[in-house]
Amino acid sequence: METGFVIAKDIYWVGKIDKREVPFHRLLLTKGTTYNSYLLKTGKPTVIDTVDMEFGREYAERLAELIDPLDIQYIVINHTEPDHSGGLAALASKAVNATIVCTEIAVPEIQQMYKLQHRNFLIVKDGDQLDIGGKTLLFKETPYLHTEETMITYCIEDKILFPCDIFSTHVAAEHLFADEAGFDITEDYIGYYQAIIHPHRRYVRTLIEAVKDLKIDMIAPSHGFVLRHDIAKYIDLYATLSSETTEGKKVAIVYVTLKNNTKKMAHILRDSFLENGIEVELWDADKADEEDILNSIAAADAVFIGSSTKYADMTGNLEIILRKLKTLNLDGKLAAAFGSYGWSGEAIEVVQDYLNGTNMTVQSTSHVIKTTGMTHVEFPIRIRFSPKEEEQIRKIRNAAEFVSDLLLSAI
């Protein structure tokens, strides 16, 4: 498949086929992949997404065979991850008249990654449209699919959706259209969803809402096959795979508190879980019966344990409970530590150490980043003084929502 393959009137595939076994997100893509970029040769020529940075120079040179880079007016970056934006530096150095189109959050990322601080940017928000001369682009924000700055682009006249990572497959596709692949791509499509999108499945709801009123005749993603048949089937697969099962899910929240700040955190956690349809049992370890607390932990699917910090240590009766956790078989349960502090917050780390001494799956920021790439979810949950500010409350809720998604996953 040569650069310049036509997928619709005046719309060209200008990507790169990578037939190697590609290391990607700590996976090995045994079928390779494609980096799909698209050129819209309209009155105001526009490029949508680029290729992996490894192929940036080759990409820019091959694109120049189709169009004078000086004629390119817009470069749309749906997602800043380097396997999609990586060709931008090479392209921008030639397409000096082009304005970069992206979400507000993406601007500093692009500027820093590619030293484009002095380029023109057009910041688009959800629902904005852009006339590119004979075609109109509609932009929809789809944060955390799979990073915060992500958006999707829809060509109104051609009814083509350019969703970047969403609806992709990791296959070195010699035939770009899925219906010409010679095999059923569904397994590869689902495999991609499970590896890349499912950790962010809460946000698939935003995607389904964004596309529900769009008439889509073609989906042109940034990896793998372009879809032009059975569009509803592929969208419905995302809705089905991201569905939830709330039956019987329980969380035990155990805490001790000095000035009610850790108690407030516990209540925010409780409310967040309840909003997600998860049963919660809330325990003040200084007031409740020890046996009742241990029975609640034994019956829970997830356990959150929190403490205020006093003189670099935990307070109250919590350590009695924590010592007994090692005697319980808690295999299969999720666990997380939390707490409020005024200075250094050692108690929260002590709780984390106790949890790590059990056979529960203990949440940590390191694990979240390595498995999902999310940077807005932090474990243990540490709040200085009282959780009053919106940013503090959001931090607590982010952690609860992350664990909720793990508990409610239907696959």
C-alpha positions in Angstrom: 0.0 0.0 0.0 1.6 3.2 -1.2 1.5 6.6 0.5 -1.3 8.5 -1.2 -3.9 5.6 -1.1 -7.3 7.2 -1.6 -9.9 6.4 1.0 -12.5 9.0 -0.1 -12.8 12.0 -2.4 -9.7 14.2 -1.8 -8.7 12.2 1.3 -5.5 10.2 1.2 -3.9 7.7 3.6 -0.3 8.9 4.1 0.8 6.7 6.9 3.5 4.0 7.5 3.2 0.2 7.7 5.5 -1.3 10.4 5.8 -5.0 9.8 8.2 -5.6 12.7 7.3 -7.2 16.1 6.9 -3.8 17.7 7.4 -3.2 21.5 4.5 -1.1 22.6 3.0 -0.3 26.0 5.0 -3.2 27.5 3.4 -5.5 24.9 4.9 -7.1 21.8 2.8 -6.4 18.7 3.5 -9.7 16.9 1.4 -8.7 13.9 3.1 -5.3 13.6 1.0 -2.2 13.2 0.3 0.8 11.0 0.6 4.5 11.8 -2.3 6.0 9.9 -2.1 9.7 8.9 -4.5 11.4 6.5 -4.2 14.2 4.0 -7.3 16.1 3.0 -6.5 18.0 -0.2 -9.1 20.7 0.1 -9.1 24.5 -0.4 -7.1 24.6 2.9 -5.1 21.4 2.8 -5.1 19.6 6.2 -3.2 16.7 7.7 -4.9 14.7 10.5 -2.4 13.0 12.8 1.1 11.9 11.8 3.2 8.8 12.4 5.6 7.4 15.0 8.7 9.6 15.6 11.0 6.9 14.3 9.6 7.4 10.8 9.1 11.2 10.9 11.7 12.2 8.3 10.5 9.5 5.9 6.9 10.5 6.5 7.6 14.2 5.7 9.5 13.4 2.5 6.8 11.0 1.2 4.1 13.5 2.0 5.9 16.1 0.0 5.5 14.0 -3.0 1.7 14.5 -2.8 1.6 18.1 -1.8 3.9 21.1 -1.4 4.3 21.3 2.4 4.0 25.1 2.1 0.4 24.6 1.0 -0.6 22.8 4.1 -2.8 25.1 6.2 -3.7 22.9 9.2 -2.2 19.9 11.1 -4.7 18.3 13.4 -3.3 16.4 16.4 -6.0 14.3 18.0 -3.6 12.8 20.6 -0.1 13.8 21.5 1.4 10.3 22.1 4.6 10.1 19.9 3.3 7.2 17.8 0.8 9.7 16.4 2.3 13.1 16.8 5.9 11.9 16.3 6.1 13.0 12.7 5.0 16.5 13.6 8.5 17.9 14.1 9.7 16.9 10.7 6.4 17.9 9.0 6.2 21.3 10.8 9.7 22.2 9.7 8.6 22.0 6.1 4.9 23.0 6.5 5.9 26.4 8.0 2.5 28.0 7.1 0.4 25.3 8.9 -1.5 26.0 12.1 -1.6 23.1 14.6 -5.1 22.2 15.7 -5.5 20.5 19.1 -7.1 20.8 22.5 -5.9 23.3 25.1 -4.2 20.6 27.2 -2.3 19.4 24.2 -0.6 22.7 23.4 2.2 22.7 26.0 2.8 19.0 25.4 3.4 19.6 21.7 5.4 22.7 22.3 7.7 21.0 24.7 8.1 17.7 22.9 8.8 19.2 19.5 10.2 22.7 20.3 7.2 24.4 18.6 6.7 27.2 21.1 6.6 29.8 18.3 4.1 28.0 16.0 0.5 29.0 15.6 -2.0 26.9 17.4 -5.8 26.7 17.0 -7.3 25.5 20.3 -10.6 23.7 19.7 -13.2 22.7 22.3 -16.0 20.1 22.2 -18.3 20.8 19.3 -16.1 23.4 17.5 -16.0 23.3 13.7 -13.4 24.2 11.2 -13.9 25.1 7.5 -11.0 23.7 5.6 -12.2 24.7 2.2 -14.9 22.4 0.8 -15.0 20.2 3.9 -15.9 20.9 7.5 -14.2 19.3 10.5 -16.1 18.8 13.8 -14.2 18.2 16.9 -15.3 16.2 20.0 -13.3 16.0 23.2 -12.8 12.4 24.5 -10.5 12.8 27.5 -8.6 9.8 28.8 -9.1 7.7 25.7 -6.5 7.2 26.4 -4.9 10.4 27.7 -6.4 13.6 29.0 -5.8 15.8 25.8 -7.4 13.4 23.4 -10.1 14.4 20.9 -11.7 13.0 17.8 -12.3 14.6 14.5 -15.3 14.1 12.2 -15.5 15.2 8.6 -19.2 16.3 8.2 -19.5 16.2 4.4 -17.8 12.7 4.0 -19.2 11.3 7.3 -15.8 10.0 8.2 -14.6 9.8 11.8 -10.9 10.2 12.6 -10.7 8.9 16.2 -6.9 8.3 16.5 -6.3 5.4 18.9 -10.0 4.7 19.4 -11.5 1.9 17.2 -8.0 0.8 16.2 -6.3 -2.5 15.5 -2.6 -3.4 15.8 -2.0 -5.2 12.5 0.4 -4.3 9.7 -2.5 -4.0 7.3 -1.4 -4.5 3.6 -5.1 -3.9 2.7 -6.2 -0.8 4.5 -10.0 -1.5 4.5 -11.1 -4.1 7.0 -13.5 -5.7 4.5 -10.5 -6.4 2.2 -8.3 -7.9 5.0 -9.2 -11.5 4.0 -10.0 -12.5 7.6 -12.4 -11.4 10.4 -10.6 -8.6 12.2 -12.9 -8.8 15.3 -10.4 -10.6 17.5 -7.7 -8.1 16.7 -10.2 -5.2 17.3 -11.2 -6.6 20.7 -7.6 -7.4 21.6 -6.6 -3.7 21.0 -9.6 -2.5 23.0 -8.6 -4.7 26.0 -4.9 -3.7 25.9 -5.3 0.0 25.4 -8.8 1.3 26.0 -10.3 -1.0 28.7 -8.3 0.5 31.6 -10.0 3.8 30.6 -13.4 2.3 30.0 -15.2 4.8 32.3 -14.5 7.3 29.6 -15.9 5.1 26.8 -19.3 6.6 27.9 -18.1 10.0 26.8 -17.1 8.5 23.5 -20.5 6.8 22.9 -22.2 10.0 23.8 -20.0 12.0 21.4 -20.7 9.8 18.4 -24.3 8.8 19.0 -25.8 11.6 16.8 -23.2 11.4 14.1 -23.9 9.7 10.8 -20.7 7.7 10.3 -20.0 6.0 7.0 -16.3 5.3 7.7 -14.0 5.1 10.7 -10.4 6.0 9.9 -8.3 5.3 13.0 -4.6 5.8 13.6 -3.7 2.1 13.9 -4.7 -0.7 11.6 -7.8 -1.1 9.5 -10.1 1.6 8.2 -13.7 0.5 8.8 -16.4 1.2 6.2 -18.9 -1.6 6.8 -20.7 -2.7 10.0 -19.9 0.6 11.7 -22.6 0.1 14.3 -21.2 -3.3 15.2 -17.8 -1.9 16.0 -19.1 1.0 18.0 -21.5 -1.4 19.9 -18.5 -3.6 20.7 -17.0 -0.7 22.7 -20.3 -0.1 24.5 -20.6 -3.8 25.3 -17.0 -4.4 26.4 -17.1 -1.3 28.6 -20.3 -2.3 30.3 -20.4 -2.9 34.1 -21.5 -5.5 36.5 -22.4 -4.1 39.9 -23.8 -7.3 41.4 -22.6 -7.8 45.0 -19.5 -5.5 44.9 -18.5 -4.3 48.4 -15.9 -2.0 49.8 -14.8 -1.7 53.4 -13.4 1.6 54.5 -11.6 1.6 57.8 -10.0 4.8 59.3 -8.8 6.6 62.4 -8.9 10.4 62.6 -7.6 13.2 64.8 -9.4 16.3 63.7 -12.0 14.7 61.4 -9.9 15.4 58.2 -9.3 11.7 57.5 -12.9 11.0 58.4 -13.9 13.5 55.7 -11.7 11.7 53.2 -13.4 8.4 54.2 -16.8 10.0 53.6 -15.8 11.3 50.2 -14.6 7.8 49.3 -17.8 6.3 50.5 -20.0 8.7 48.5 -18.0 8.1 45.4 -18.4 4.3 45.7 -22.1 4.6 46.4 -22.5 6.8 43.3 -21.0 3.9 41.3 -23.5 1.4 42.7 -21.0 -0.3 45.1 -22.0 -1.2 48.6 -19.8 0.4 51.3 -19.2 -0.4 55.0 -17.6 2.5 56.8 -15.7 1.9 60.1 -14.0 4.2 62.7 -11.5 1.8 64.2 -11.5 3.7 67.4 -15.3 3.2 67.9 -16.3 0.0 66.1 -15.9 -3.5 67.3 -12.6 -5.1 66.1 -14.3 -8.4 65.1 -17.0 -6.6 63.0 -14.3 -4.7 61.1 -12.3 -7.8 60.3 -15.4 -9.6 59.2 -16.2 -6.6 56.9 -12.7 -6.7 55.4 -13.0 -10.4 54.9 -16.3 -10.0 53.0 -15.2 -7.0 50.9 -13.9 -6.9 47.3 -11.8 -3.8 48.1 -10.4 -2.4 51.3 -9.4 1.2 52.0 -7.5 1.9 55.2 -6.7 5.4 56.4 -5.0 7.2 59.2 -4.2 10.7 60.3 -0.5 11.3 61.3 0.6 12.1 64.8 4.3 12.3 65.7 5.2 10.4 62.5 2.9 7.5 63.2 -0.6 6.2 63.0 -3.2 7.0 65.7 -5.7 5.1 67.8 -6.5 1.4 67.4 -5.7 1.0 63.7 -2.4 -0.8 64.1 -4.2 -3.6 66.0 -6.4 -4.2 62.9 -3.5 -4.0 60.5 -1.5 -6.5 62.4 -4.3 -9.1 62.2 -4.7 -8.7 58.4 -1.6 -10.9 57.9 -3.5 -13.7 59.5 -6.4 -13.5 57.0 -6.5 -14.9 53.4 -7.4 -11.7 51.5 -6.3 -13.0 48.1 -8.1 -11.3 45.2 -9.1 -8.2 47.1 -8.0 -4.7 46.1 -6.5 -2.5 48.8 -5.4 1.2 49.1 -4.1 3.5 51.9 -5.2 7.0 52.5 -4.9 9.8 55.1 -4.7 13.4 56.1 -1.5 15.0 57.4 -0.1 18.3 58.5 3.7 17.8 57.9 5.1 14.7 56.3 2.3 12.1 56.6 4.3 9.1 57.7 1.2 7.2 58.9 -0.1 6.8 55.4 3.1 5.1 54.3 3.0 2.9 57.4 -0.5 1.8 56.4 0.8 1.1 52.9 3.6 -1.1 54.3 1.1 -3.1 56.3 -1.1 -3.6 53.2 1.9 -4.7 51.2 2.5 -7.4 53.8 -0.9 -9.0 52.9 -1.8 -11.0 49.8 -4.2 -8.2 48.6 -3.5 -6.3 45.4 -2.3 -3.0 46.8 -2.8 0.1 44.6 0.2 2.4 44.0 0.9 5.3 41.7 3.7 3.3 40.1 1.3 0.4 39.2 -1.3 2.8 37.9 1.1 4.6 35.6 2.7 1.3 34.3 -0.6 -0.4 33.6 -2.7 2.5 32.3 -0.5 5.5 31.7 -2.9 7.6 33.9 -1.2 10.4 35.8 -4.3 11.8 37.5 -4.7 8.8 39.8 -2.5 8.6 42.9 -2.0 5.9 45.6 -1.7 6.2 48.5 -4.2 9.1 48.7 -2.5 11.9 50.7 -4.3 15.1 51.6 -2.6 17.8 53.6 -5.0 19.1 56.3 -8.7 19.2 55.4 -10.0 18.1 52.0 -11.7 21.3 51.2 -10.3 22.4 47.9 -11.8 21.0 44.7 -8.4 19.7 43.6 -8.1 17.7 46.8 -11.7 16.3 46.5 -11.0 15.4 42.9 -7.9 13.5 43.9 -9.9 11.4 46.4 -12.7 10.8 43.9 -10.2 9.9 41.1 -8.9 7.1 43.3 -12.3 5.8 44.2 -13.4 5.9 40.5 -10.3 4.0 39.5 -11.0 1.2 41.9 -14.7 1.3 41.0 -13.7 0.6 37.4 -11.6 -2.3 38.4 -14.4 -3.8 40.5 -17.1 -3.2 37.9 -15.3 -4.4 34.9 -17.4 -6.8 32.9 -14.4 -8.5 31.3 
